[in-house]
Amino acid sequence: MKSLKYIALLATLALAFPLSSFAKDKNEHTVTLSDPVQVAGTQLKPGDYKLEWQGSGTGTQVSFIQHGKTVATAPATLKTNDDAVTQDAVVMSTNNNPRELKEIDFGHRKEALVFDQSGM
């Protein structure tokens, strides 16, 4: 009878494990900024940021989180990259001071967040 309980427990755990792996697929990614950058009117210092976004397409809202605190939020467009993007990349303007964040490419996810700063 004890072995039947253990088998039932193992079966339950085996079924629950794959479900938890699907739940882990969040809209988040960590990025390192090597230079100061402006996004949505906020100056971000160099460092590591956790990005979390909600929505898809042009209605995406991105939060920049550092040390557990949201330091900026910005509208963006979530797009799918082609296979040529193989690693993460941060794209900034080169002619503005301060530099503006234009795009963050996620190589292993084949996605990108594009920030439109023109309306700000």
C-alpha positions in Angstrom: 0.0 0.0 0.0 2.9 2.4 0.8 4.4 1.8 -2.6 1.1 2.7 -4.3 1.2 6.1 -2.4 4.8 6.7 -3.6 4.0 5.8 -7.2 1.0 8.2 -7.0 3.2 11.0 -5.6 5.8 10.4 -8.3 3.2 10.5 -11.0 1.8 13.8 -9.7 5.3 15.3 -9.6 6.0 14.1 -13.1 2.9 15.7 -14.4 3.4 19.0 -12.5 7.0 19.4 -13.6 6.3 20.0 -17.4 3.5 22.4 -16.5 5.9 24.5 -14.4 8.4 24.7 -17.2 5.7 26.3 -19.5 4.9 28.8 -16.8 8.5 29.9 -16.6 8.4 31.3 -20.2 8.0 35.0 -19.1 8.5 38.1 -21.1 11.7 39.1 -19.4 15.4 39.3 -20.2 18.5 40.7 -18.6 20.6 43.2 -20.5 23.9 45.0 -19.7 24.2 48.7 -20.7 27.9 49.6 -21.2 27.2 53.4 -21.6 24.6 55.8 -20.2 21.5 55.9 -22.3 18.2 57.8 -22.4 14.9 56.0 -22.6 11.4 57.6 -22.3 12.9 60.7 -20.7 14.9 58.7 -18.1 18.7 58.5 -18.0 19.9 55.0 -17.4 23.4 54.5 -16.0 25.7 51.7 -17.2 24.9 48.4 -15.5 22.7 45.3 -15.6 19.0 45.7 -16.0 16.2 43.2 -15.9 13.6 44.0 -18.6 10.0 42.9 -18.2 7.4 43.6 -20.9 3.7 43.2 -21.3 1.8 43.2 -24.5 3.0 42.4 -28.0 3.5 44.3 -31.3 3.2 48.1 -31.0 1.4 47.9 -27.6 4.3 46.7 -25.6 5.2 48.3 -22.3 8.7 47.7 -21.0 10.0 48.0 -17.4 13.7 48.5 -16.6 14.4 47.0 -13.2 17.7 47.4 -11.4 18.4 46.0 -7.9 14.7 45.0 -7.6 13.4 48.5 -8.3 11.7 49.7 -11.5 13.8 52.7 -12.7 12.1 53.4 -16.0 9.2 52.3 -18.2 8.9 52.8 -21.9 6.6 52.0 -24.8 8.2 49.7 -27.4 7.3 47.5 -30.3 8.0 43.8 -29.9 9.2 42.3 -33.2 10.6 39.0 -34.4 14.2 39.0 -35.6 15.5 36.9 -38.4 18.0 34.1 -38.0 20.9 36.5 -38.7 20.7 37.8 -35.1 22.7 35.3 -33.1 23.5 37.2 -29.9 22.1 40.0 -27.7 22.7 43.5 -28.9 21.9 47.0 -27.6 21.4 49.6 -30.3 21.8 53.3 -29.3 21.8 56.5 -31.3 25.2 57.9 -32.2 24.4 61.5 -32.9 22.5 62.5 -29.7 23.9 63.5 -26.3 22.7 61.8 -24.2 22.5 58.7 -26.5 19.0 57.3 -26.9 18.1 53.7 -26.7 16.8 52.5 -30.1 16.6 48.7 -30.0 17.5 45.7 -27.9 17.9 42.4 -29.8 17.6 39.1 -28.0 19.7 36.6 -30.1 18.6 33.4 -28.5 15.0 34.3 -28.3 14.8 35.8 -31.9 12.9 38.8 -30.6 13.7 42.5 -30.4 12.3 45.5 -28.5 12.3 48.7 -30.7 12.0 52.0 -28.8 10.5 55.0 -30.7 11.9 58.1 -29.0 10.6 60.6 -31.6 7.3 61.3 -29.9 8.9 62.2 -26.5 
